C-alpha cells in the first residue's frame, strides 16, 4: 500500500522539483561546456564529454559538502 501521508507527498513533489531544476541547470552548463568539443573527432568528443561529466559530478559533491557545512554551522 502506498504511503499517502501529506508530508511524504510533499517530499516527493519537492524531490521531483529539485531534480527537474537541477537537470535543467546542469544540462545548460553541460551544453555550454560542450562547445569545447567542437571540431573534435566523434571519439575525442565523447571522451571529452565524459571527462566534463565527471568534473560536474566532482563539483556537485564539493558543493554538497560546503553547503552542508555552512547550513550546519548556523544551527541554534
BELZIKA-V628656 format. One record per residue. RES is the residue in one letter. OMEGA is omega in whole degrees, -180 to 180 (* if undefined). Layout:
BEGIN
((RES,OMEGA) (RES,OMEGA))
END
This chain:
BEGIN
((X,-178) (X,177) (X,-178) (X,177) (X,-178) (X,-179) (X,179) (X,179) (X,178) (X,178) (X,179) (X,178) (X,178) (X,179) (X,179) (X,180) (X,179) (X,-180) (X,-180) (X,-179) (X,-180) (X,179) (X,179) (X,-177) (X,179) (X,176) (X,177) (X,178) (X,-179) (X,178) (X,178) (X,-179) (X,178) (X,177) (X,178) (X,-176) (X,179) (X,179) (X,179) (X,172) (X,-179) (X,-180) (X,179) (X,179) (X,179) (X,179) (X,179) (X,-180) (X,176) (X,177) (X,178) (X,179) (X,177) (X,177) (X,177) (X,179) (X,179) (X,180) (X,179) (X,178) (X,179) (X,177) (X,180) (X,-178) (X,-180) (X,-178) (X,179) (X,179) (X,180) (X,180) (X,-179) (X,179) (X,-179) (X,178) (X,-180) (X,*))
END
